Amino acid sequence: MFVPIGGIEPVLRGLMGTAATSVSTDKLIAEEMTEKLVVLNIQWKLDLAALNLQRGRDHALAGGLVEDHLKDSRNGPLFSCLIAKQMKSIRDGDRFWWEAQGTFTKHQISELSKSSLSRIICDNSKVTEIPLDAFKYGKYPNGFLPCNHIPNINLEAWREKKNTGKLVAHYICYHGFRLKGTDKLECNESGWSDPPPECIDR
């Protein structure tokens, strides 16, 4: 990997402290794709932008593109609903999603919610001042904070408890299901403390 003279820090500072270039409509797709697109078995050259516009008409995108944008959004009600529904389905279908029941404790989730790209940069580089949100452009020094002001994760939330000597079974269900019965069984001299639970639809 190429590392510039002075390490990665100048690159990180430049990314955070330089405004992104404004993109005009004539720079969204390279000319090679709009004027010189070659497809096998077709004698003439195609225009990918024109093809995409036609595909959009075929799928009724025009009805969504003409809507007024919602407040603080770049989309109207239709696209906002579609995007939100898709993201919710992806999240709810992921049994390893960090907020899924049984993945982490409430204390651990509370600590994980403090994580940020700004904190990661502070912990892994020599950058000492950074915006609270590294994804938002800020002109130095306005909005820049010392790294010790950026929230950090307390790893004590993951400290394992001392073994009590009891045999304990913990039960969780895949995301989208709920547990019917207790989520923890203890084994004692007379057997298990409760009957095993079941996973049922929400």
N, C-alpha and C positions, 0 to 999 in steps of 0.2 A: 504494500500500500504506500502511495506517495504521501509523505508528510512534509509540508513546507518548512522552510527555515524559520525557526522560532517556535516550532511545535504546532499543535492543533489550535491553540488559544487564539491566534490572530484570525483564523477562519471562523471560529465560534463568535468572536466579537463582531466580525464583519457581518455574519448572518443575522445577528440580533440587532445590530445598529445601523443597518443599511436597508432603506425601503426597497421593496420589490419593484421590478420594472413593470410599468403599465403595459398590459397586453392589448393590442388593437385587434380588430376582427381579421385584418389581412395577415396577421402573424400566428393565428391559431393552428393552421395547417401549412406545412411546407409546400412550396410550389411543385415539388416532385410528386406530391400526392394529388394535387388538384389539376395539374396540366400534363403530367407524364406518367400516370399510373399504368403499369403494364400488367395485363392478366393473360395467362397462357390460353391459347386457342382463340383469342380475340385479336383481330387485326388492328383495331384502332386503340388509341390511348383513352383512359377513363378519368373521370373527375370524382375523387372520393367524397369531397364536400357535397357535390350535387347528389351523389348516391345516398349519403346520409340524410340529406334533406328529404329525399323521396321516401326513405325508410321511415322517417319521422311522420310524414303524412299518412303512410300506410297504417301506422300505429296510433294515430290521433294525438300525436304530441302537440300539434298546433293548438288544440283546445286548451292545453295546460300552459303553453308558452305565452298566450295572450292575457292570462290572468294578472291582475294587480298583485304585487308582492305583499306578503304579510309584513307587519311591523318587525324591523330588525332582521329581515330575512331576504334571501335572494330568490325565493320561490313563492308561488301562489298557493292557495289552499289545496289544490289537487296534488301537486308534486310534494308538498309538505306532508300530506297524509300518506302518500305512497312511500316516500323515503322513511318516514317514521315507522310505518307498518313493517317495511323490510328490515330495518335495523332491530325492531323489537323481536321479529321472528328469528333473526340470527342470534340475538342475545339469549332468548328463551330456549333456543334449540341447542345451546352450548352448555353441556353439563359441567364444564370446567370454568364457566364464567365466574369471575371472582366474587360477585355478589350472590351467587346461587346458594340456596340453603344447604348448609352442611359443608361447604367448601372452606370457609374461614369462620372464626368466631366473630361476634359483634365487635369485640375489642380490636381484633386484627383488621376487620373491615374499616373501622374508624381510623386506624393507623395508616392503612393502605390509601385511604382517601386523601391523605396529606401529601402523597407522592406527586412529583411534578418533574417535567423536563429540566426546569431550572435547578432543582435540587440535584438531579443526576449529573448535570454539567458541573455544578459546584463540587460534588463528591469525586468526580473523575477527571478534573482538569485543574489548571492553576488560575482559572478565572475567579476573581474575588468579588466582583460586582455584577449583578444580573437583574433583569426585570423579574417581577413576581411570576409573570406568565411569559415564558420564552418564545411563545408563538406570536405574541403581539409586538409590533414594531414600536420601539421607543428610542428617542434621540437622547444620547448620553449628555448630561447625567440625569435628565428628567426620567423618573420612573425606575431608575436603577437602585437596587438595594444591596447592602453587603450580604455575603452568603450566609452569615450567621443569623440573618433575619428571615431566611427562607425556611418554611416548616420542614421538619425532618421526621422520618419514621422512627418510632421507638420499638426496637426489636425485642424488648422485654415481653411483648404480647405473644411471642412465639416460644417463650421459655417453657420447657416441659415440666409438668408437676411431678413431684417425687412419687415413686411407686408405693401404693398403699398395701400391696400384697394381694389385693382382690382381683379376680378375673372379671373384666368388664367388657361387654360387647356393645359397640356403638352402631346404630343403624341410620343410614341416610337413603334417600330416594333420588333417582335421576330428576333433573330439572323438568318441571311440568307435571310432576306427581307429588302427592303429599303423603306423609306418614300417618297411618292409623294405628295408634297405640304409642307406647313409650319408645323413646329413641335410645334408651340405655338400659341394658340388662346386666345384673350382677349375679355372679355364680357364688352360691354359699353352700353350706353343708347339705341342705335339703334340695339343692338344684338351682335352677334359674329363678330370679326374683319375680319375673312376669312372663306371660306368654309372648312369643315373638310378634313384632308388629307386621303390618302389611303396607305395601305401596299401592295407593289407589289414585285414580284421576282426580285432578283438582275440581 
